[in-house]
Amino acid sequence: MSFKVTFIGAGSLGFTRALLTDILSVPELRGIQVAFTDINQHNLDMVTQLCQRDIDENGLDIKIHATTDRREALKGARYVINSVRIGGLEAFETDINIPLKYGVDQCVGDTLCVGGIMYGQRVIAAMADFCKDMREVCEPGVLHLNYSNPNAMVTWACNTFFGVNTIGLCHGVQHGHEQIAKALGYTRDEVDIICAGINHQTWYISVKHQGKSLLDKILPAFEADERLARTEKVRIDVLKRFGYYSTESNGHLSEYLAWYRKRPEELPQWIDLEQDAWGSWIHGETGGYLRVCTEGRNWFEVDFPNWLKEPPKKYDGSARGSEHGSYIIEGLETGRTYRGHFNVVNQGAISNLPDDCVVEVPGYVNYNGVQIPAVGDLPLGCAAICMQSVSVQRMAVQAAITGDATLLKQAVLLDPLTGAVCNPPEVWQMVDEMLIAQERWLPQYKDAIQSAKARFAEGNLLPTREGYQGAARLAVKTVEEMGREKDKARAMAGAAAKENIDNEAN
């Protein structure tokens, strides 16, 4: 088979290499064309060097076309894989640090809450250009596989406003599936699940072994597991109160709800900071993902020569991961049926969520395309939690499209955690401050930013907690500190950055 796959944000540290390995592990796909594009020439060169070496060592006749010219990279592409982080670490720091001044303590800040909403404004502004290029120069009917967060907002904008068929992809369902199976004493393949909801707020509404429901066994299994009981306190509490387990990590889930991070003195009882694993940030640490992305970038720069000394990736299937992207391409091109969980426009799949929102639901892929079965109603409590976020997402997407700063502020005010912490005047000032700080990535807010600057110049501002680091923040490790545990540092550098953390505005 010969068709073209283009990676936007290909400088994503370990992610691009892993996804390309997944694709080229399919025998029928070893004759494809591959293009990488990124605005960061240095990262692009490093990742291309690693991936081309893998290709050559596996004996494939593929030459990666790596270019900073996005439109050139997209020409003729049948599939586009997107993993950009618009604004890179510079913007990411403002997503975390400015809200902290107003008392909003986030762990990740890439999906909902203030950080996720502002991140969405940046990514959607860039996606307007990306999708224009896809419509104009890609193969007709191009399929856009979106890994960029906030996944639901970006997927919503691309499908509804930008005219490009887009499926949002995430690995939260797979990871939670494996976690549940292990806690119950099974392998993942022995446990069948149905997950439904919205991205990062998806619920395991069916968990079965050999046709027998295991839903009532999940809570006692988690409470009996010393490590899970310590690291998943928020998820366990939500399971107790709503009856269903949520896909996302303790830290992720805690910032999507109004209840767990609103009082600094209570936050430590809901999270875990014990450094028994480099993945501990996911348990709820203040700004945890920003920390590991910073560490990962710094370490990758130092460690890159050692990556080149390691054996290349093998395309025999042994290194293939569980990300959905390669399986979707395989299913569409070979007809082999793949079952996964995808982010798509609802259109009735979940009957008690709005048709226009983006939901994460089971789907099947083969020659006939991507089919989404009807899930029916979510349990009422789970649906209510999702509906809070859907309303915020809808307003945030519309604001990003129109540059309506008032609508943006309303979305932030209605965000569950932000509304639990801030009053309306604080939200209005906080969003003004973030608009000013992120001006270079928000062209749609040009007039609103000038007005915000004028208000700040007038003074008479509400007091904020300058320099506040949050209730549970850990220091960024130096390269020297990371060098003492090189294997862990390398694994973290490869796994932490799904999106290209050095990207500014692909």
ABEGO torsion letter per residue (X at the ends): XBBBBBBBGAABBAAAAAAAAAAAABAAAAABBBBBBBABAAAAAAAAAAAAAAAAAAGBBBBBBBBABAAAAABGBABBBBABBBGEAAAAAAAAAAAAAAGBBBAAGAABEAAAAAAAAAAAAAAAAAAAAAAAABBBGBBBBBABOBAAAAAAAAAAAAGBBBBBBBAAAAAAAAAAAAAAGBBAAABBBBBBEBBGBBBBABBBBGGBBAAAAAAAAAAABAAAAAAAAAAAAAAAAAGBBBABBAAAAAAABAAAAABAAAAAAABBABBABAAAAAAGBBGAAAAAAAAAAAAAAAAAAAAAABBBBBAAGAABBABAAAAAAAAAAAGBBBBBBBBBBAGGABAABBAABBBBBBBBBBAAEBBBBBAEBBBAAAAAAAAAAAAAAAAAAAAAAAGBAAAAAAAAAABAAAAAABBAAAAAAAAAAAAAAAAAABAAAAAAAAAAAAAAAAEGBBBBBBGBAEABBBBBBBAAAAAABAAAAAAAAAAABABBAABABX
